[in-house]
């Protein structure tokens, strides 16, 4: 599997992670059936995609990238879907997460 394919699976894992987070909120503590089922399916698929990525990209780099990108994307979904606007300090923290993901991927490879 090529490096490009691994990064495509990483993007898929992020999309699945954001989907699971969004439906987990909608599931209201797993009291609603449909959002709960979607949450479970997407989190399992997300972990599968991450396991594929880890065949070519080191585990630490994979998970740091996944976590950072999922956090950023989940915040964007929260803004759009749930009207949860972050404050100034949250925005600064998110910018630092973006900087960290870029550093890990662009400068952290041996």
Residue pairs with C-beta under 8 A, 6 or more apart in sequence:
1 52
1 55
1 56
2 56
3 56
3 57
5 56
6 52
6 53
6 55
6 56
6 57
7 53
7 57
9 49
9 50
9 52
9 53
10 49
10 50
10 53
10 57
10 62
10 65
10 66
10 69
12 49
13 46
13 49
13 50
13 53
13 66
14 66
14 69
14 70
14 73
15 73
16 42
16 43
16 45
16 46
16 49
17 42
17 43
17 46
17 66
17 70
17 73
17 74
18 70
18 73
18 74
18 77
19 38
19 42
20 38
20 39
20 42
20 43
20 46
21 70
21 74
21 77
22 74
22 77
22 81
23 35
23 36
23 38
23 39
23 42
24 35
24 39
25 82
26 32
26 35
27 35
27 36
27 39
28 35
30 36
30 39
50 62
50 63
50 66
53 62
53 66
54 62
57 65
61 104
61 105
61 108
61 109
64 100
64 101
64 104
65 101
65 104
65 105
68 97
68 98
68 100
68 101
68 104
69 101
71 94
71 97
72 94
72 97
72 98
72 101
75 84
75 86
75 90
75 94
78 84
79 85
79 86
86 94
